[in-house]
Amino acid sequence: MRTPTTVVFCQIDDLVPASGNPLTGFPAFLDALSDAGIPCVWVTARNRHELDPLLRRLGHAAPFIAEGGSGVYLPEDYFHLKPARTVRLGRFTCIPVAKPQPGAAEALLALAEESGVTVVPLRSLSSRELMQNTGLPKDAAEALRQRDFDELFFFAGTSEQDIHRFQQRAAHLQLSVRPQGSLWSLAVQASVPSCVRELRKLYDRALHAHAFSVGLATAPASDGLFPACDCGILLTSRRGSVEEPTSRQSPAPAAISLPLFAPDTWERALEAISTRQFR
């Protein structure tokens, strides 16, 4: 691991579509961070199976936070000093934050029964049904449902009122229920801020000093990420203009807003990170 002075935590789901190419300029931005010795930690709702081809394609060698804040995944020998509590998941060392499976699967079924709302977990579908409901080819659909922590599902024959009641009961039980495209995810004790804090401790220890952390995300993904970072870069959807951050839940000391599709956005983001100018 190259000794960092700055660490970027980047929410990638709106920047790299699950099926498709990264946004123009984003791979070059990642390369520029790597050349500057600035680690870029990916934050995503996807799992390690979905990410693996993308990690190899873009040459990503830093840690990542997956399944919506369920765990921190570390490449082999990335940190010299090992975290106190880890599990081995595939080719990664993982710091678990959420309760591992089958915890979420069991919680989903119990919550559905208690609330009287019908849900269909992806793991209960046949391969053909899975492909039909996700619109993905077989291999991608199978990778989607192989979760380490959270449980993907969809509602069946439910009204908006039913879904609202389901979410309210989940919140009462401290379960994270979040939309994920056309699907939903349930996790037990998942937390993006907790994952960021775990990684920040490791970077601080490796540096023997405070590592300056920058959150980079689109709204509303910034809500969970920015409060755990020293500052933030909010990528907005409006073209050709700069907006004020829309999140009122983000107490980051400083945050700038950049238009996601402007031709110079990634250059401006890199300059802000390099110079630590966020006002």
PAZA-215429 format. One record per atom (N, C-alpha, C): x, y, z; residue in one letter. Coordinates in steps of 0.001 Angstrom, whole numbers, plus 524288, in hexadecimal, padded with zeros to 5 digits. Layout:
REM PAZA-215429
XYZa
...
REM end
This chain:
REM PAZA-215429
803417FB5780000m
800008000080000m
80368804E180000m
80250808977FC8Ar
8052680D847FC7Ar
8030D81103800D3r
806898137D803BBt
804F3816AA8082Ft
801B481B4C80658t
7FCB081BB1807FAp
7F95681FE88061Fp
7F9928249A809C3p
7F8668291C807ADt
7F73C82D9E80AF2t
7F17382EF680A7Bt
7EF0282D2B80654t
7E97382DFE80558t
7E710828D1803ACt
7E23F827E380557v
7DF548233F803B6v
7DA128250E8019Ev
7D8A0823327FCFCv
7D399824797FAA0v
7CFDD81FE37FB5Cv
7CB24821007FD3Cf
7C70581D167FDAAf
7C2EE81E687F988f
7C29E81B357F57Ec
7BF8981C787F0DDc
7BAEE818BB7F03Ec
7B63281ADE7F04Aq
7B17F817C67EF52q
7B110816FA7E966q
7B1BE812187E798i
7B264811257E1FCi
7AD7680F887DF14i
7A92B80E6B7E1C7d
7A4BD80BF87DF25d
7A26780F5A7DAD7d
7A28D814837DB6Bd
7A098817F27D74Ed
7A4D3819617D35Ad
7A9A5817C17D468l
7AE028191F7D0F7l
7AF99814A27CD71l
7AE8D80FE67CF35v
7AFCA80B377CC2Ev
7AAEC807C67CC1Ev
7A7B58080D7C80Cp
7A300804D37C7D5p
7A4497FF077C852p
7A09D7FC1A7CAACa
7A17C7F67E7CB63a
7A25D7F3C67C631a
79F9B7F57A7C234s
7A0787F35D7BCF2s
7A1797F7F37B951s
7A65C7F8D47B81Eg
7A7AF7FD417B4CDg
7AD067FF667B617g
7AE5C803B27B386n
7B381806077B42Dn
7B36980A537B84Dn
7B7D980B417BAEEp
7B82A80FA67BE9Dp
7B723814D27BBE1p
7B56B818B47BEE2l
7B4A081DDF7BCA6l
7B9B781FEE7BA51l
7B93A822D67B62At
7BDC8825067B387t
7C11C828307B75Dt
7C606827087B783g
7C9AD829D87BAE4g
7CAA6827467C01Dg
7C725823D47C1C3f
7C7D1821857C6F1f
7CC8B81DDF7C739f
7CD6781A5C7C360p
7D225817197C39Ep
7D72881A537C3B8p
7D75481E8F7C0ADa
7DC06821E57C0B9a
7DCB0824807C607a
7D85D825F27C884f
7D88B8282C7CDC8f
7DAD8824447D19Ff
7D92F81F557D13Fl
7DB4881B447D4ACl
7E11E81A817D3BDl
7E2AE81A907CECAd
7E83F819FA7CD81d
7EB6D81E827CFBDd
7E93F823397CF7Aa
7EC08827CF7D17Fa
7ECB08277E7D767a
7E89B825A37DA23l
7E913824E37DFC9l
7ED4D820E07E100l
7ED4D81C977DE0Ds
7F139818877DEE4s
7F6BC81A9E7DDF7s
7F76581DAB7D9D3d
7FC8A81FEA7D8A6d
7FE5E823947DCFBd
7FAA5826277DF91a
7FBEE829C27E3D1a
7FC87826FA7E90Ea
7FBCE821DA7E919g
7FC3E81EEE7EDFAg
7F7AE81FCE7F1A6g
7F3238213D7EF96i
7EE7A822397F2C0i
7EAD281D937F240i
7EA1181A887F661p
7E68B816107F609p
7E0EF817D17F51Ap
7DE1E814E77F1E6c
7D89C815EC7F0E7c
7D582811227F29Cc
7D2BA8119E7F6DEv
7CF9480D5C7F900v
7CA3080D947F681v
7C8B78096A7F3D1w
7C388809477F16Bw
7BF6C808017F58Dw
7BAF480A9F7F528v
7B679809A37F885v
7B1F1808247F4F6v
7AF71803B27F5F8t
7AB8E801AD7F24Et
7A77E7FE497F501t
7A2F27FDD57F287a
79EEC7FA3D7F452a
79FBE7F4C57F20Ca
7A3687F4387EE66r
7A4587EF2C7EBE4r
7A7827EB997EF76r
7A7C77E6A47EDFDn
7AAD57E2EA7F108n
7B0087E1D37EE59n
7B3497DED17F0F0r
7B8947DDDE7EEE3r
7B8747DABD7E9C9r
7B4857D76D7E90Bh
7B4237D4687E437h
7B2EF7D7F87DF93h
7AF6B7DBB27E059e
7AE357DF757DC38e
7B2DA7E2F97DB12e
7B5BE7E4727DF20l
7BA097E82A7DE83l
7BEDF7E5C47DC0Dl
7BFA47E0B97DCA6d
7C49D7DE537DB30d
7C6407DF837D58Fd
7C2C67DEE77D1A1p
7C4787E03B7CC4Dp
7C5FB7E5F17CBB7p
7C32E7E96D7CE6Al
7C4537EEFF7CE12l
7C9787F0587D0CBl
7CA8C7EDCB7D52Al
7CF7A7EEA07D7E1l
7D4127ED487D456l
7D3907E8E77D19Fr
7D7CD7E7317CE2Fr
7D8357EAC37C961r
7D3AD7EC487C751r
7D3977EF7A7C290r
7D6087F4CF7C372r
7D4D57F7457C7EBl
7D6DA7FC797C90Al
7DBD27FC637CC58l
7DDAE7F7B87CD91g
7E28A7F74A7D08Ag
7E22A7F97A7D5FDg
7DD9E7F8F87D867h
7DCD37FB347DD9Bh
7DF6B7F7B87E1B3h
7E3067F9E07E4ADa
7E5FE7F6C67E871a
7E5657F8B47EE04a
7E1D67FC697EEF6a
7E0EA7FE727F436a
7DC547FB877F6B8a
7DB637FC467FBBDp
7D6DA7F9DC7FE39p
7D1BB7FBEB7FBE4p
7CD737F9367FCFCf
7C8497FB277FB82f
7C4537F9B47FFB4f
7C02D7FCCB7FFE4i
7BBD77FC028038Fi
7B7397FA1B8005Ei
7B5387F5758018Ba
7B1487F3117FE3Ba
7AC327F2068012Ba
7A8437F0AD7FE0Ce
7A3117EF4F80003e
7A0D27F38D80397e
7A16E7F87A801D9g
79F0A7FCD68049Dg
7A0F17FDBA80A16g
7A6057FD1880AF2g
7A83A7FDEC81027g
7A8237F91D8138Dg
7A8067F4818111As
7A7E67EFA48141Fs
7AD4D7EDD3815C7s
7B1417EF0C812A4g
7B67C7ED45813FBg
7BAAB7F01B810E9g
7BF6E7F00B81306v
7C4057F25A81082v
7C7517EDE280E60v
7C86E7EE0480950y
7CB597E9D3806BEy
7D0DE7EBB98058Dy
7D4B77E8C780764l
7DA327EA4B806DFl
7DD087E68D80338l
7DFE17E88F7FF50p
7E33F7E52F7FC24p
7E7737E2A37FF89p
7E9667DE5A7FDC4e
7ED5E7DB6B800A8e
7F2257DED7801C1e
7F3B87DEFF806CEd
7F8717E1C080888d
7F8547E79B80754d
7F3AF7E9EF80724y
7F3597EF888060Dy
7F5707F2AE80AA5y
7F3E07F12C80F59f
7F5E47F3AD81410f
7F9C17F000816BDf
7FE197F23C81891h
801F27EF0781B4Ch
7FFCB7ED058207Ah
7FD2A7F07C82366l
7FAC07EEF782854l
7F5247ED5282751l
7F3987E8CD82948k
7EE787E6A18282Ak
7EA5D7E8B682BF1k
7E5977E96982A1Bp
7E1507EAE582DA1p
7E05C7E69B831A8p
7DDF27E813835F1a
7DD207E45583A33a
7D9167E033838D4a
7D5087E1B3835EEr
7D0B27DE11834E8r
7CFB97DDB282F0Dr
7D1087D94282CC8t
7D0517D88A8272Ct
7CE487D31082607t
7CC287D27A82151v
7CAB67CD6081F3Ev
7CCD97CD0E819B3v
7CDA77C854817DDr
7CF8E7C79281291r
7CAE87C68F80EFBr
7CA577C9D080AEFl
7C6157C93880730l
7C86D7C940801B6l
7C8A77C4AC7FF3Fg
7CB1A7C4487FA22g
7D0C97C5CD7FA71g
7D26B7C9567F716r
7D7F17CB027F713r
7D8D37CFDF7FA5Fr
7D4F47D1527FD8Cf
7D5587D60A800B0f
7D5307D4DA80689f
7D7F27D8268097Bt
7D7297D86580F1Ct
7D2EE7DC7181017t
7CF137DB1281339c
7CA997DE8581403c
7C9FE7DFF6819C3c
7C91C7E4FD81AB0i
7C78D7E6D281FE1i
7C1977E70381FE0i
7BEF77E36C82285p
7B9427E36782261p
7B7017E7BB825CCp
7B33E7EA89823C6v
7B0637EE79826C1v
7AAC27ECA482788v
7A84E7EAD88235Ca
7A3117E8A3823C5a
7A35B7E2F382591a
79EFD7E0D882741k
79EA47DB58828AFk
79EED7D812823C1k
7A2597D4228238Cp
7A2E57D10E81EBEp
79E1E7CDA381DBFp
79DA57CBE7818E4q
799827C83D8179Aq
79A4A7C32881AAAq
795F27C09181C42p
790887C18481A9Ep
78D897C56481DFAp
7904C7C8CF820D9g
78DA27CC688245Bg
789947CFBE82199g
78B077D20A81D0Ca
787597D56C81A42a
782DA7D249817E8a
784047CD98815FDa
77FE07CA50813B9a
77BD67C8EB817DBa
77D9E7C78181C74e
77A0D7C623820B4e
777007CAE282288e
779987CF67822DFa
777037D43482489a
772D17D5DE820A4a
773DE7D52481B93l
770137D69D81790l
76B197D36881810l
76BA27CE53818B0l
767087CAF281921l
763F87CC2481E14l
766BA7CD238225Aa
764157CE6382741a
761397D39C826D7a
763AA7D76B82457l
761447DC8C823B9l
75C7E7DC4082030l
75CD77D92F81C04a
758677D89381879a
753C37D61E81B45a
754D77D21581E6Ee
750A17CF7882149e
74E3A7D32182557e
7517A7D6078281Ee
74F8D7D97C82C36e
74C5E7DE01829FFe
74E027E01482579s
74B597E4978232Es
746DB7E31581F92s
746A17DE0F81E22g
742897DC5381A96g
743587DE18814FDg
748297DF428138Fv
749757E10C80E4Dv
74C527DCA680B6Fv
74AA27DB8F806A7t
74CF27D749803A6t
751DE7D910800DCt
7561D7D634801B9v
75B107D7517FF1Cv
75D067D25D7FC76v
7603E7D31A7F86Ev
762877CEB17F599v
768727CF627F589v
76B567CC667F8A7p
7710F7CCBB7F88Bp
7732C7CAA07F364p
777407CD067F163l
7798E7CB2C7EC7El
77BA07C5A17ECFAl
77D717C4327F1A3r
77FAD7BEFC7F246r
77B887BAAE7F1BCr
7768B7BC2D7F218s
772597B84C7F1B3s
770C77B72D7EC15s
772C97BA2A7E854l
771357B9A07E2E1l
774877B5937E004l
7722B7B31D7DC2Fs
775327AFCA7D8ACs
778907B3417D535s
77C517B0FD7D27Ds
77FB77B4127CF0Ds
77C957B6F47CAECs
778A27B4577C8CAr
7756E7B6CE7C4C3r
772427BB537C707r
76FE97BA757CB8Be
76CEA7BE9E7CE14e
7706F7C3337CF86e
7752A7C1F87D137l
778E07C60C7D2ACl
77A317C9717CDF8l
77B337C70E7C98Bm
77C6C7C9FA7C4CDm
777C87CD537C319m
7730F7CB2A7C392q
76E627CE0E7C1F9q
76D757D2CB7C573q
76E627D2347CA7Bn
76D3D7D6657CE28n
7717C7DA897CE6Fn
7763A7D92B7CD05t
77A7F7DCFF7CD2Ft
77BC97DF367C7D6t
77A477DC6B7C3AFg
77B9F7DE277BE6Eg
7815B7DD6F7BD25g
7840C7DA2B7C032l
789A47D9507BF71l
78AA97D3F47BD14l
78EF67D3507BA43p
7907D7CE157B88Ap
791B07CA977BD33p
791F07C5897BC4Fk
7923D7C1BF7C094k
796C87C2BF7C44Ak
79B7D7C35A7C23Ad
7A0127C3FA7C5A3d
79FB27C8EA7C8F6d
79E007CD457C692a
79D877D22D7C976a
799357D1D57CD8Ca
794ED7CF307CC3Da
7909E7CEA57CFF2a
7923B7CB527D49Ba
795247C72E7D397e
796F47C3D27D7E4e
79ACA7C6C27DB62e
79E307C9DF7D8FFa
7A1E27CCF47DC1Aa
79F017D0E27DF83a
79ACB7D3177DD73l
797D17D70A7E049l
795BA7D4F77E572l
793E27D01B7E57Ar
7914B7CE2D7EA32r
794E97CB537EE01r
799D77CAE57ECC6q
79D887C8557F058q
79FA97CC637F42Bq
79CD17CD317F853r
79E127D1587FC08r
7A0EA7CF33800CEr
7A4AB7D237802C0d
7A7577D0DC8079Dd
7A4557D2C480C5Dd
7A1727D71F80BBBf
79EF77D9928103Ff
799337DADC80F61f
797FF7DDEC80B57d
792987DFAF80AC8d
78F637DBCC80796d
78A507DCA08077De
786B17D93F804AFe
7839E7DC7C800CBe
783C37DAF57FBD3l
780D47DDA57F7CAl
77B777DB197F723l
777867DE597F644f
772337DC5E7F5C1f
76EE67E0407F2C0f
76A157DEAC7F170f
7664A7E2647EF63f
7610A7E1657F1F7f
75DCE7E55F7F1F2f
758967E4F57F435f
754E07E28F7F035f
7512B7DF7D7F211a
74D6C7DCE57EE9Ba
747E47DE7C7F016a
745247E1057EC79g
73FB97E2797ED57g
73EED7E61B7F1E9g
742737E9C97F29Bt
742287ED567F719t
741067F2DF7F553t
73EA17F5D17F8BFs
73D837FB507F7BAs
741DA7FEB57FA0As
741CD803B87F8B4e
74588807597FAFFe
744E880792800EAe
7401180711802B6q
73F138071180853q
741888025180AEFq
7412E7FDBF80858d
743A27F90480A6Ad
7498D7F9AC80ADAd
74BDB7FBDD806C2i
751857FC96806BFi
753258006080B09i
750208048C80BAAh
7514D8085880FC2h
750FF805C081524h
74D048027B815F8r
74C787FFC381AFFr
751127FC0A81BDBr
752AB7F967817BCf
757237F5D4817F3f
75C187F8D18197Ef
75CF97FD5581711q
7619B8007481838q
761868028F81DCDq
75CF58042D81F91q
75C838062A824E9q
75DD6801EF828DDq
75BDA7FD39827FBr
75CF37F8EE82B97r
762B87F77682B5Fr
765057F794826BDa
76A9A7F6718262Ea
76DDB7FA6482938a
76C7C7FF67828D3a
76F598037382BA5a
76EE3802A983185a
76A508010783352h
7698A80006838E6h
76D1C7FBA283AC7h
76E197F7DB83756l
7716F7F361838B0l
777277F46283750l
778667F91D835A5q
77DBB7FAAA8342Aq
77FCE7F76A82FA1q
77C6D7F66F82BDCl
77DDC7F3C382708l
77E177F7CD822AAl
781F27F75B81F42s
782777FAF681AD9s
77F847F8BB8162Es
77B6D7FB6581484v
778747F9D780FDEv
778DB7FE4980BF6v
77B567FD3180774r
77C6B80152803ACr
77B347FF827FE31r
77919803007FAE4p
77853801967F564p
77D8B800DF7F2B4p
77DB17FD2C7EF21q
782677FC307EC0Cq
780A87FB3C7E66Dq
780067FF877E396g
77DC47FF1E7DE5Fg
778127FD7B7DEC9g
776987F95D7DBF8s
771447F7527DC3Fs
770987F3837E0C5s
774D67F2607E38Al
774BC7EEB77E7E9l
7753D7F1AA7ED0Fl
7754F7EEA57F149w
7761D7F0C97F682w
77A477ED917F946w
77CD97F0037FD12s
780DD7ED6580027s
77F937EDE1805ECs
780547E9A2808CDl
77FE57E9CA80E7El
7850B7E7FF810D0l
787147EB0481485a
78BE27E9A18173Ea
78B317EA8281D10a
78E097E78382019v
78DD27E7EA825CDv
792B97EABB827A5v
792247EFA082960q
7965A7F2C982B99q
79A3C7F4C98278Fq
798BC7F51B822A5a
79C317F76E81EB7a
79CCA7FD3E81FBAa
7A1737FF5E81EA6s
7A272804F081FA0s
7A71F806C181C6Fs
7A62280A1E81899v
7AA7980C5D815A0v
7AE1B80F7D8192Av
7AC11812E581CA7p
7AFA6815C18201Bp
7B31C8123582365p
7B0FE80DD382550s
7B42F80A368286As
7B87F807CF8251Cs
7B74C8067E8203Fc
7BB498045E81CBEc
7BF8B8085A81BB6c
7BDFA80D3A81AC8v
7C1D481164819D5v
7C54F8121181E9Dv
7C2F6812168233Ar
7C616812BB827FCr
7C9FD80E3D828ADr
7C8568097982777e
7CBF180505827DFe
7D0A3805BD8244Be
7CFA08077B81F85l
7D3EA8084781BD9l
7D74580CF581D4Bl
7D4D68110F81F31r
7D7E6815A4820B7r
7DBBB8144E82511r
7DA2381101828BBk
7DDB080F5282CE9k
7E26280C6C82AAAk
7E16A80923826BDl
7E5AE806288245Bl
7E967809BF82165l
7E73380D7B81E7By
7EA9B8112981BACy
7EDAD8149C81F75y
7EB2581661823A5d
7EDE9819918278Cd
7F26C81689829FCd
7F1658118B82B17r
7F56E80E5382D88r
7F9F080D59829BCr
7F8AD80C84824BBa
7FCCA80BA4820D5a
800078108B81FF1a
7FD778151982064l
8001D81A1181F72l
802C381C3382456l
8011981A3D828F3h
802D981C6582DF4h
801318221882E7Ah
7FCD48236182C07a
7FAB3828AD82C48a
7F5318288682A0Ca
7F29282CF882A48h
7ED4882D4282836h
7ED5A82D4E82243h
7EA77829B781FDEa
7E9D6829B281A32a
7E51282CFF818D0a
7E5D2830F08159Df
7E1A38348481416f
7DDDF831A88107Af
7D8D38318D811D5s
7D50B82E6980EE5s
7D13E831D980BE5s
7D0488305C80704v
7CCC58333280387v
7C87782F71801BCv
7C395830EC80298g
7BF3D82DF080087g
7BDA0830117FB3Cg
7BC8382C977F78Bl
7BADD82E227F24Fl
7B61C82AED7F0DFl
7B1B982D837EFD9a
7ACDF82AA07EEECa
7A8D582E0A7EC4Fa
7A4E782B747EA09t
7A03482E1F7E84Ft
79C4382DF57ECC9t
79862831727ECA9a
79435831407F08Ea
7905782D017EEE8a
78DE882A117F28Dp
78E4982AA97F83Bp
7929A8275E7FABBp
795FE824E97F78Ca
79A12821977F9BFa
79DB0824A37FD5Ca
79DFA829CC7FC9Cs
7A17282CF67FFD9s
79FB082D2280587s
79AAC82C4980698d
798B182CCB80BECd
79B7B8293780FC6d
79C648245C80E2Fg
79EFC820BE811AFg
7A4DC8212D811A3g
7A70B8236280D78l
7ACB68237780CC3l
7AF478286D80ECFl
7AD3682CF580D6Bf
7AFCC831DF80EB4f
7B0A5832C38148Df
7ACD883167817EFp
7ADB98326D81D85p
7B26F82F9181FC2p
7B41F82B5281D41a
7B8878284881F35a
7BDBD82A1C81D01a
7BD9F82E0D81987c
7C26982FE9816FDc
7C3B183577818B9c
7C87F8371E8179Ad
7CA2483C6C818EDd
7C78A8407981570d
7C66883F0981096c
7C3D88429C80CF6c
7C16E83F6980897c
7BE968420180519g
7BBD383F148011Bg
7BB94841DF7FBE4g
7BACA83EC07F7C9i
7B9B9840BC7F284i
7B49583E4D7F0C9i
7B0988418D7F029l
7AB7783FC07EE88l
7AAF7840577E8A7l
7A9E583C137E5FDl
7A92C83C267E056l
7A35E83CB57DF2Al
7A1EE841047DCACt
79C728421D7DBA2t
79B018408D7D615t
7960583FF77D528s
7943C83E297D007s
79371842917CC23s
79346847697CDFCr
7927B84BC17CA62r
7974C84CAB7C70Ar
7967684DB37C223r
79AC784E767BE86r
79C778542A7BE4Cr
7A18B854FB7BE68g
7A3AB85A1B7BD52g
7A34385E1D7C19Eg
7A1C285C797C65As
7A165860437CA99s
7A2EA85DAD7CFA7s
7A449860E17D374v
7A5C185EE87D899v
7A161860267DC61v
79FAB85C2E7DF50e
79B7685CD27E315e
79D9685C627E890e
79ABD85E897EC48e
79BFB85D9C7F1B8e
79A71858127F325e
79D47855677F6B5p
79BCD8502A7F864p
79634850247FA5Dp
7934484C1F7F8B8t
78DC784BC77FA2At
78CF6849107FF5Ft
790BD8460B8013As
790018431E80610s
79076846A280ACBs
78C888468680E1Ar
78CBC8496581300r
78E9D845EC81771r
78FAB840ED81622q
7915383D4B81A28q
7974383CC681A5Cq
799FC83F9081727s
79FA483EEA816B1s
7A2808434B8197Ds
7A4B68422C81E0Cp
7A7808462D820F0p
7AD4D8465C81F9Dp
7AED2844A481AE4a
7B44F844EB8196Da
7B62D84A85819F4a
7BAE984B6A81BFFp
7BCD8850BA81CD1p
7BCAB8540B817E9p
7BD74851AB81360a
7BD448549B80E80a
7BB97850E880A25a
7B8AD852FE80670a
7B70B84FD580202a
7B644853567FD51a
7B7E28517B7F8D1i
7B6E4854537F3F9i
7B3418510A7F0A2i
7B0C1853907ECF3s
7AD1A851097E97As
7AEF2851C47E3E2s
7AF4F84D7A7E100l
7B0FF84DB27DB8Fl
7ACF484B0C7D81Bl
7ABFC84D327D36Ep
7A83884ABD7CFDDp
7AA74845B07CD9Dp
7A78B841877CE09l
7A98A83C5E7CCB2l
7AB3B83BF37C6FEl
7A87883E9D7C382f
7A97083DD07BDECf
7AC808423A7BB59f
7AE9F845CB7BE63a
7B1C9849F67BC13a
7B6FE847B37BA2Ea
7B927849CE7B5FBp
7BDF3847837B3CAp
7C2BC847F27B758p
7C2BC84BB67BAFCd
7C75784C6B7BE4Fd
7C67984A947C3EBd
7C236847A97C4DEt
7C0EA846227CA40t
7C540842FE7CCD3t
7C75A83F1F7CA20w
7CB3883BB57CC9Bw
7D05583E8B7CD7Bw
7D1B5842397C9FEe
7D6608455A7CADCe
7D5B6848D57CFABe
7D10A84B227D041r
7D00884E7F7D4C1r
7CFDD84B597D9D2r
7CDB4846AA7D98Ca
7CD95843547DE33a
7D321841DA7DFD4a
7D65A840827DC02l
7DBC483F137DD2Cl
7DEC2843A77DF76l
7DDD68484D7DD68e
7E07F84CEF7DF74e
7DEE084DFF7E516e
7D9C284D7D7E638a
7D7E584E667EB90a
7DA4584A807EF58a
7DAA08459B7EDB2i
7DCDB8418D7F10Fi
7E2B28428B7F1DEi
7E56E843E67EDB6s
7EB1C844AC7EE0Ds
7EC84849667F163s
7E96684D8C7F0F1t
7EA9F8525F7F3B8t
7E7A5852DC7F8E7t
7E3E084F5B7F9ABr
7E08384F757FE4Fr
7DD8C854A57FEC8r
7DBBE856797FA5Dq
7D89A85B3F7FA28q
7D2F3859C37F916q
7CF9A85A597FD04f
7CA2F858A17FC8Df
7C64B85CF77FDBEf
7C7DE861BE7FCC4r
7C4518662D7FD70r
7C4C9869EC7F8D7r
REM end
